[in-house]
Amino acid sequence: MKTEREEKMGTEKISKLMIGMAIPSVIAQIINILYSIVDRIYIGHIPGVGAAALTGVGLTFPIITLISAFSAFVGMGGAPLAAIWLGKGDREHAEKILGSGTCLLILFSGVLMILFYAFQRPFLYMFGASDATIGYAVDYLAIYLAGTLFVELALGLNPFIISQGRSRVAMLSIVIGAAINIILDPVFIFAFGWGVRGAAVATVISQAVSAAWNVGFLMGKGSSLRLLGSRIRPDVRIMSQICSLGISPFIMRSTESLISIVLNRGLQMYGGDLYVGSLTIMQSVLQLFSAPLSGFTQGVQPIISFNYGAGNFERVKKLYRSMITVSFLISFGTTMTAMFFPKAYASLFTNDVQLVELVGEVMPVFLFGMLFFGLQNGIQPTFLALGQAKISLFIAMLRKVILLVPLALILPHFFGVMGIYYAEPVSDLISAATACTLFAWNINKILSKEYLAKIE
């Protein structure tokens, strides 16, 4: 039997429902991004070594992103499935999805921690570290990896809370952790004199608190989707379904690691440490801009899944139209501010005059494609919410793997170091246009009783 909160996802006024679900999710995503952004702001202002320390910590970005990608693998793959089954009225199966997803998160945590502890130095050198920056990178990463399980549970279980209409509870998990991180950062970095190690310790503690919040809520009576001990066990069939749907958001997140590796190596080769530092700043700005986009779509996505599972196709149409429109407006508006005021953003992260000047020159070029990325960012989660793993995966692969990586390797041969910056907007524009074409071609077929019946 559906709860009152679940009934509202199928009956409440769409604009009110979207605001109620999306705003807490947007706030949570923005604050979650502050984990890394605040670290970098404080680290970049460490007296005497700020620029080198910022570059070193930025080199850990591929590993940190990959760890969070595995949490998205489970959370963004399992939560839509759970929402669809809640829409169908089968709570027991939805809880089995949550239990199997939790098993996957624990498994991924152990494997990732062992792998990166064993090969952290070779990986960091491969990512573009120099002798001047490797020490800072190792100092930060060695501590961060100790909290891998906390990261997986904090990020991977959050979408399951949102999927039952509890966006505010999910938001509080992130807000509490981020607040602790922001408070502890200056204490550990400056007052205790721990430098980049202090930033890592603060992050691990804050993620542990968020993870405990998520587990406590899902195991409590207040959750309509319960994390029961009897269901925290591997179910191969359910795990394969989670992975099938979660591969798309996993590719979206994990390819950020691949991109960071390719771009960092290219910038080190054609420019040097200063250019690698510029990428750290611009990726931080991109994270800040993508947070409201991700939060908005993550808040609306379970509503689409629930109504799709219930066969409310007209309501689904209104929802995805609103989601795509708002995503585009957010992307366009935030990107414009960075293109007009790039030095202001750069100054948040560093006092180094040369680095600020470089970011001022290259950021408008690097971010140009983000003006239109909101279209893709609204379309891909719609496919995901409707259980369309293959299409969503192709769109994710197209932007990063098929386009950006080859372009970042080829264009520098013609344009020097600027070719690396050109690669990003070219891939963004092509992938956004492709996503729009695929959506127009497939959406009417997906929204049919016959197609819905095929989802098991």
Residue pairs with C-beta under 8 A, 6 or more apart in sequence:
1 89
2 86
2 89
3 164
3 224
5 164
5 165
5 166
5 224
6 86
6 164
6 165
6 224
6 306
8 17
8 165
9 17
9 87
9 165
9 302
9 303
9 306
9 307
10 87
10 306
10 307
10 310
10 312
10 315
14 315
14 318
14 319
14 322
15 322
17 303
18 299
18 300
18 303
18 319
18 322
18 323
20 167
21 162
21 165
21 167
21 299
21 300
21 302
21 303
22 167
22 295
22 296
22 299
22 300
23 167
23 299
24 167
24 168
24 170
24 171
24 299
25 162
25 167
25 170
25 171
25 295
25 296
25 298
25 299
26 291
26 292
26 295
26 296
26 299
27 171
27 174
27 175
27 295
28 158
28 167
28 170
28 171
28 173
28 174
28 175
28 295
29 174
29 291
29 292
29 294
29 295
29 298
30 288
30 291
30 292
30 295
31 171
31 174
31 175
31 178
32 155
32 174
32 178
32 291
33 287
33 288
33 290
33 291
34 178
34 181
34 182
35 177
35 178
35 181
35 203
35 206
35 207
36 61
36 64
36 203
36 284
36 287
37 284
37 287
37 288
38 181
38 182
38 185
39 57
39 181
39 185
39 199
39 202
39 203
40 54
40 57
40 58
40 280
40 281
40 284
40 349
41 348
41 349
42 185
42 186
42 189
42 190
42 199
43 50
43 53
43 54
43 57
43 189
43 195
43 196
43 199
44 50
44 51
44 53
44 54
44 349
44 350
44 351
45 350
45 351
46 53
46 189
46 190
46 195
46 196
49 136
49 195
50 350
50 351
50 352
51 277
51 350
51 352
51 355
52 132
52 133
52 136
52 273
53 136
53 195
53 196
54 277
54 280
54 281
54 349
54 350
55 133
55 136
55 273
55 276
55 277
55 280
56 129
56 133
56 134
56 135
56 136
56 137
56 139
56 140
56 196
57 136
57 137
57 140
57 196
57 199
57 280
58 276
58 277
58 279
58 280
58 283
59 124
59 127
59 128
59 129
59 133
59 137
59 264
59 276
60 124
60 137
60 140
60 141
60 144
61 256
61 257
61 260
61 280
61 283
62 123
62 127
62 256
62 257
62 258
62 260
62 261
62 264
63 116
63 120
63 123
63 141
63 257
64 144
65 253
65 254
65 256
65 257
65 260
66 112
66 253
66 254
66 257
67 112
67 148
67 151
67 152
68 151
68 155
68 253
69 249
69 250
69 252
69 253
69 254
69 256
69 257
70 105
70 108
70 112
70 152
70 156
70 250
70 254
71 105
71 108
71 151
71 152
71 154
71 155
71 156
72 155
72 156
72 246
72 249
72 250
72 252
72 253
73 104
73 108
73 156
73 242
73 243
73 246
73 247
73 249
73 250
74 101
74 104
74 105
74 108
74 152
74 156
74 242
74 246
75 101
75 155
75 156
75 157
75 158
75 159
75 160
75 246
76 159
76 245
76 246
76 248
76 249
76 250
76 298
76 384
77 101
77 241
77 242
77 243
77 244
77 245
77 246
77 247
77 249
77 250
78 97
78 98
78 100
78 101
78 159
78 160
78 242
78 245
78 246
79 159
79 160
79 162
79 163
79 301
79 302
80 163
80 245
80 301
80 302
80 305
80 384
80 385
80 387
81 94
81 97
81 241
81 242
81 245
81 387
82 94
82 95
82 97
82 98
82 160
82 163
82 164
82 225
83 94
83 163
83 164
83 301
83 302
83 305
83 306
83 309
83 385
84 305
84 306
84 308
84 309
84 387
84 455
85 91
85 93
85 94
85 97
85 309
86 94
86 163
86 164
86 225
86 306
86 309
87 305
87 306
87 307
87 308
87 309
87 310
88 309
88 310
91 224
91 225
94 225
95 225
95 226
95 227
95 228
95 231
96 231
96 235
96 238
97 238
97 241
97 242
98 160
98 218
98 225
98 226
98 227
98 231
99 227
99 228
99 231
99 232
99 233
99 235
100 231
100 233
100 234
100 235
100 238
100 239
100 242
101 156
101 157
101 160
101 242
102 153
102 157
102 227
102 232
103 232
103 233
103 234
103 239
104 234
104 239
104 242
104 243
105 149
105 152
105 153
105 156
105 157
106 149
106 152
108 152
109 148
109 149
109 151
109 152
109 153
110 149
112 148
113 145
113 146
113 148
113 149
116 123
116 141
116 145
117 142
117 145
120 138
120 141
120 142
120 145
121 134
121 138
124 134
124 137
124 138
124 141
125 134
126 261
126 265
127 260
127 261
127 264
127 265
128 261
128 264
128 265
128 267
128 268
128 276
129 137
130 268
130 273
132 273
133 273
133 276
136 195
136 196
139 195
139 196
139 197
139 200
140 196
140 197
140 199
140 200
141 200
142 200
143 197
143 200
143 201
143 204
144 200
144 203
144 204
146 204
147 203
147 204
147 207
147 208
149 211
150 204
150 207
150 208
150 210
150 211
151 207
151 211
152 211
153 211
153 214
153 215
154 173
154 174
154 177
154 207
154 210
154 211
154 214
157 211
157 214
157 215
157 218
157 227
158 170
158 173
158 174
158 214
159 170
159 298
159 302
160 218
160 225
161 167
161 169
161 170
161 173
161 214
161 217
161 218
161 223
161 225
162 170
162 298
162 299
162 302
163 225
163 302
163 305
164 223
164 224
164 225
164 302
165 302
166 217
166 223
167 299
169 217
169 222
172 213
173 210
173 213
173 214
173 217
174 210
176 209
176 210
176 213
177 206
177 207
177 209
177 210
177 213
178 206
179 206
180 202
180 205
180 206
180 209
181 202
181 203
181 205
181 206
184 198
184 201
184 202
184 205
184 206
185 198
185 199
185 202
187 198
187 202
188 194
188 197
188 198
188 199
188 201
188 202
189 195
189 196
189 198
189 199
189 202
190 198
192 198
194 201
215 227
217 223
218 225
218 226
218 227
219 226
219 227
219 228
244 389
245 384
245 387
245 389
247 389
247 393
248 380
248 383
248 384
248 389
248 392
248 393
248 395
248 396
249 384
249 392
249 396
251 393
251 396
251 397
251 400
251 401
252 380
252 396
252 400
255 396
255 397
255 399
255 400
255 401
255 404
256 400
258 400
258 401
258 405
259 400
259 404
259 405
259 408
260 279
260 283
262 404
262 405
262 408
262 409
263 279
263 408
263 420
263 423
264 276
264 279
266 408
266 409
266 412
266 417
266 420
267 275
267 276
267 278
267 279
267 417
267 420
268 275
268 276
270 412
270 416
270 417
270 420
271 417
274 354
274 355
274 358
275 358
275 417
277 350
277 352
277 355
278 355
278 358
278 359
278 362
280 349
281 345
281 346
281 349
281 350
281 355
281 359
282 359
282 362
282 363
282 366
282 367
284 349
285 338
285 345
285 363
285 367
286 367
286 370
289 331
289 334
289 335
289 338
289 370
290 377
292 330
292 334
293 327
293 330
293 331
293 374
293 377
294 377
296 323
296 326
296 327
296 330
297 323
297 327
297 377
297 378
297 381
298 381
300 319
300 322
300 323
300 381
301 381
301 382
301 384
301 385
302 385
303 319
304 316
304 319
304 320
304 323
304 382
304 385
304 386
305 385
305 386
305 387
307 315
307 316
307 319
308 316
308 385
308 386
308 387
308 447
308 452
309 452
311 449
311 452
313 447
313 448
316 386
316 447
317 447
320 378
320 382
320 385
320 443
323 378
323 381
323 382
324 374
324 375
324 378
324 379
324 382
325 378
326 378
327 374
327 375
327 377
327 378
328 372
328 374
328 375
328 378
329 374
330 374
331 370
331 371
331 372
331 373
331 374
331 375
331 377
332 371
332 372
332 374
334 370
335 367
335 368
335 370
335 371
335 373
336 371
338 345
338 363
338 364
338 367
339 363
339 364
339 367
339 368
342 359
342 360
342 361
342 363
342 364
343 356
343 357
343 359
343 360
345 359
345 363
346 355
346 356
346 359
346 360
346 363
347 356
350 356
362 418
362 421
365 418
365 421
365 422
365 425
366 421
366 424
366 425
367 424
367 425
368 425
368 428
369 424
369 425
369 426
369 427
369 428
369 429
369 432
370 425
370 428
372 428
372 429
372 432
373 428
373 432
375 432
375 435
375 436
376 395
376 399
376 428
376 431
376 432
376 435
376 436
379 395
379 435
379 436
379 438
379 439
380 392
380 395
380 396
380 435
382 439
383 391
383 392
383 395
383 439
384 392
386 446
386 447
387 455
388 442
388 446
391 438
391 442
394 438
395 431
395 434
395 435
395 438
398 430
398 431
398 434
399 427
399 428
399 431
400 427
403 426
403 427
403 430
403 431
404 423
404 424
404 427
407 422
407 423
407 426
407 427
408 419
408 420
408 423
410 419
411 419
411 420
411 422
411 423
412 419
412 420
413 419
415 422
445 451
